[in-house]
């Protein structure tokens, strides 16, 4: 995935929750736009999850973004 595609998902209004899938098999749910930050240069993203967990993700390692139940079955990549 590239930064422009991730920013588009992040800025969609109304926001649609999605799950990021990474090349190493990890998955991170983004239930609201406040749970994701994208670096200015678009190379890294920070996903907030759980009670206080964060993951710093290389945007180029994102293989898919599975959209929430309102768009079940569709993927953005």
Backbone as CSV, one residue per row, in Angstrom:
resi,resn,N_x,N_y,N_z,CA_x,CA_y,CA_z,C_x,C_y,C_z
1,UNK,0.848,-1.167,0.000,0.000,0.000,0.000,0.895,1.231,0.000
2,UNK,0.417,2.283,-0.613,1.200,3.512,-0.582,0.550,4.511,0.375
3,UNK,1.276,5.549,0.698,0.815,6.532,1.677,-0.454,7.239,1.224
4,UNK,-0.579,7.518,-0.058,-1.770,8.212,-0.557,-3.022,7.373,-0.329
5,UNK,-2.948,6.077,-0.581,-4.099,5.191,-0.367,-4.446,5.099,1.114
6,UNK,-3.432,5.029,1.973,-3.674,4.969,3.410,-4.280,6.281,3.907
7,UNK,-3.793,7.398,3.415,-4.356,8.695,3.814,-5.818,8.821,3.375
8,UNK,-6.119,8.301,2.196,-7.496,8.350,1.710,-8.426,7.574,2.643
9,UNK,-8.013,6.373,3.056,-8.811,5.600,4.013,-8.952,6.349,5.337
10,UNK,-7.862,6.929,5.794,-7.824,7.631,7.072,-8.728,8.855,7.076
11,UNK,-8.848,9.525,5.939,-9.598,10.781,5.858,-11.025,10.621,5.328
12,UNK,-11.442,9.389,5.045,-12.793,9.154,4.540,-13.824,9.630,5.554
13,UNK,-14.825,10.372,5.086,-15.905,10.834,5.947,-17.231,10.428,5.323
14,UNK,-18.121,9.769,6.006,-17.903,9.291,7.360,-16.844,8.192,7.360
15,UNK,-16.112,8.116,8.460,-15.032,7.154,8.586,-15.575,5.730,8.548
16,UNK,-14.873,4.848,7.839,-15.216,3.429,7.786,-14.082,2.660,8.442
17,UNK,-14.352,1.915,9.536,-13.293,1.144,10.200,-12.642,0.160,9.234
18,UNK,-11.354,-0.120,9.454,-10.646,-1.074,8.601,-9.575,-1.800,9.401
19,UNK,-9.105,-2.889,8.840,-8.032,-3.671,9.442,-6.854,-3.685,8.480
20,UNK,-5.698,-3.289,8.973,-4.483,-3.316,8.165,-3.836,-4.683,8.287
21,UNK,-3.486,-5.289,7.168,-2.753,-6.552,7.147,-1.336,-6.266,6.696
22,UNK,-0.363,-6.791,7.454,1.044,-6.562,7.144,1.660,-7.805,6.498
23,UNK,2.768,-7.614,5.829,3.442,-8.690,5.116,3.856,-9.837,6.044
24,UNK,4.113,-9.545,7.313,4.542,-10.597,8.247,3.367,-11.299,8.927
25,UNK,2.131,-10.988,8.528,0.962,-11.655,9.068,0.242,-10.898,10.181
26,UNK,0.863,-9.849,10.707,0.187,-9.070,11.750,-0.999,-8.316,11.158
27,UNK,-2.004,-8.093,12.016,-3.183,-7.339,11.615,-3.502,-6.339,12.715
28,UNK,-3.877,-5.143,12.308,-4.241,-4.090,13.255,-5.569,-3.478,12.842
29,UNK,-6.520,-3.488,13.763,-7.829,-2.896,13.541,-7.753,-1.391,13.806
30,UNK,-8.327,-0.607,12.909,-8.403,0.849,13.068,-9.894,1.189,13.157
31,UNK,-10.431,1.252,14.387,-11.870,1.457,14.561,-12.329,2.904,14.347
32,UNK,-11.382,3.838,14.412,-11.706,5.260,14.266,-10.446,5.964,13.776
33,UNK,-10.600,7.081,13.071,-9.426,7.752,12.502,-8.437,8.231,13.559
34,UNK,-8.884,8.408,14.803,-7.980,8.852,15.860,-7.013,7.755,16.316
35,UNK,-7.201,6.531,15.847,-6.337,5.424,16.228,-5.181,5.227,15.251
36,UNK,-5.035,6.123,14.278,-3.987,6.013,13.263,-3.344,7.368,13.026
37,UNK,-2.028,7.379,12.960,-1.264,8.576,12.591,-0.330,8.186,11.461
38,UNK,-0.180,9.065,10.496,0.702,8.801,9.362,1.768,9.887,9.344
39,UNK,3.031,9.474,9.203,4.124,10.445,9.207,4.004,11.392,8.018
40,UNK,4.614,12.538,8.156,4.544,13.569,7.123,5.041,13.059,5.769
41,UNK,6.127,12.280,5.780,6.658,11.773,4.513,5.944,10.513,4.033
42,UNK,5.015,9.979,4.845,4.213,8.837,4.430,4.897,7.487,4.546
43,UNK,6.061,7.437,5.111,6.798,6.181,5.200,6.352,5.319,6.382
44,UNK,5.920,5.945,7.471,5.555,5.205,8.683,4.162,5.604,9.154
45,UNK,3.537,4.662,9.859,2.242,4.928,10.480,2.296,4.386,11.900
46,UNK,1.556,5.020,12.788,1.434,4.550,14.169,-0.015,4.149,14.367
47,UNK,-0.211,2.898,14.792,-1.547,2.384,15.076,-1.665,2.221,16.582
48,UNK,-2.704,2.795,17.154,-2.982,2.655,18.585,-3.964,1.510,18.747
49,UNK,-3.678,0.573,19.659,-4.572,-0.566,19.858,-4.579,-0.977,21.326
50,UNK,-5.573,-1.764,21.686,-5.669,-2.244,23.058,-5.797,-1.100,24.041
51,UNK,-5.327,-1.332,25.263,-5.450,-0.314,26.305,-4.420,0.795,26.174
52,UNK,-3.228,0.502,25.784,-2.207,1.532,25.597,-1.140,1.100,24.609
53,UNK,-1.448,0.131,23.774,-0.454,-0.371,22.842,-0.350,0.485,21.596
54,UNK,0.842,0.522,21.048,1.048,1.178,19.760,1.925,0.287,18.897
55,UNK,1.766,0.415,17.611,2.630,-0.279,16.662,3.097,0.743,15.640
56,UNK,4.393,0.784,15.407,4.945,1.628,14.350,5.099,0.725,13.138
57,UNK,4.449,1.110,12.054,4.356,0.266,10.871,4.993,0.961,9.670
58,UNK,5.801,0.226,8.936,6.325,0.706,7.658,5.183,0.598,6.657
59,UNK,4.725,1.706,6.110,3.566,1.719,5.219,3.767,0.786,4.030
60,UNK,4.992,0.641,3.559,5.247,-0.256,2.425,5.047,-1.725,2.781
61,UNK,4.959,-2.050,4.074,4.740,-3.433,4.508,3.250,-3.763,4.651
62,UNK,2.373,-2.788,4.429,0.932,-3.034,4.489,0.514,-3.682,3.172
63,UNK,-0.041,-4.885,3.273,-0.437,-5.623,2.069,-1.900,-5.418,1.706
64,UNK,-2.738,-5.074,2.696,-4.165,-4.868,2.424,-4.799,-4.074,3.548
65,UNK,-5.910,-3.456,3.221,-6.748,-2.801,4.224,-8.150,-3.344,4.016
66,UNK,-8.594,-4.161,4.959,-9.925,-4.761,4.870,-10.912,-3.804,5.512
67,UNK,-11.889,-3.373,4.727,-12.839,-2.376,5.200,-13.874,-2.987,6.127
68,UNK,-14.508,-2.135,6.941,-15.483,-2.559,7.944,-16.695,-3.254,7.370
69,UNK,-17.582,-3.682,8.245,-18.735,-4.509,7.887,-19.678,-3.848,6.899
70,UNK,-19.719,-2.513,6.858,-20.616,-1.847,5.913,-20.162,-2.028,4.475
71,UNK,-18.915,-2.439,4.303,-18.392,-2.708,2.958,-17.761,-4.097,2.935
72,UNK,-18.381,-5.026,3.602,-17.848,-6.375,3.740,-17.448,-6.951,2.380
73,UNK,-16.297,-7.594,2.372,-15.838,-8.255,1.167,-14.993,-7.385,0.255
74,UNK,-14.960,-6.089,0.480,-14.147,-5.214,-0.360,-12.821,-4.945,0.317
75,UNK,-11.789,-4.835,-0.479,-10.453,-4.545,0.055,-9.879,-3.362,-0.694
76,UNK,-9.080,-2.611,0.013,-8.304,-1.529,-0.606,-6.855,-1.939,-0.508
77,UNK,-6.129,-1.833,-1.593,-4.718,-2.243,-1.540,-3.831,-1.302,-2.286
